[in-house]
Amino acid sequence: MIQIYLCDDDESVLHQIKTALEWKIFMEDYDMEVALAAAGPQALLEAVRDGSRSVYFLDVDLKDGTWDGFTLGRELRRRDPHGTLIYITSYGDLAWRTFQYHLEAFDYIVKEGERTGSAAARCLEAVHARLLCERRDPAQVFSLRAGERTLHVPLDQILFFETAPKAHHVYLHTADSRLDFVGSLNELEAQLGGRFVRVHRAYLAAWDKLQAVDWKGSRVRVGDRECPLSRAGKAALRKKLGGEP
């Protein structure tokens, strides 16, 4: 069971987030529990076990003479290198501070009154999805670095990869998302083998997601999307289709 630890010296915020997380866990039947909701860092540090794979919701502006959210996160990262850190803050952009402390935070929740709890619940849903992906067979998951996060996308959810306008960047498309990461289609084509086919110099499509091919119009339907089909892409498709049409 995944343990969740909260630390915020604002009792009302602490109660709101704890209640929202416990309700989310109950409704979704997650294999998780809120192990501790602490107003101070010391109580949290005394409760955390070294090497545990836990989730931490930490206030940035802790009113403590020794710890703030970032120094606390650094100590937790030392004890629990694979733990998930989420920061609760009154400010919008604090990513540069996590770079400074090498924390790799999963997300930031901006305090917005009564909406803070629902934001925490949505964040927990994303954490749960990522943990499920990490437990899959590594051969069935594509891992990528997107900004501060390492994401694990099941291969069976990927429709296609597309060369991005920014040099050395690639878009990964699923049915409901587009992720931008550093890479190249040539490397991806070599890495992913027969599961994907190069339909265009700028597109690498999932073979099992191909729905239809418009040979004359030079288009291919991948899931509910369309990609261009080049002359080389037609040759690659014909080869996989055994010479048809």
Order of alpha helices (4+ residues) and beta strands (2+ residues): beta-alpha-beta-alpha-beta-alpha-beta-alpha-beta-alpha-beta-beta-beta-beta-beta-alpha-beta-beta-beta-beta-beta-alpha
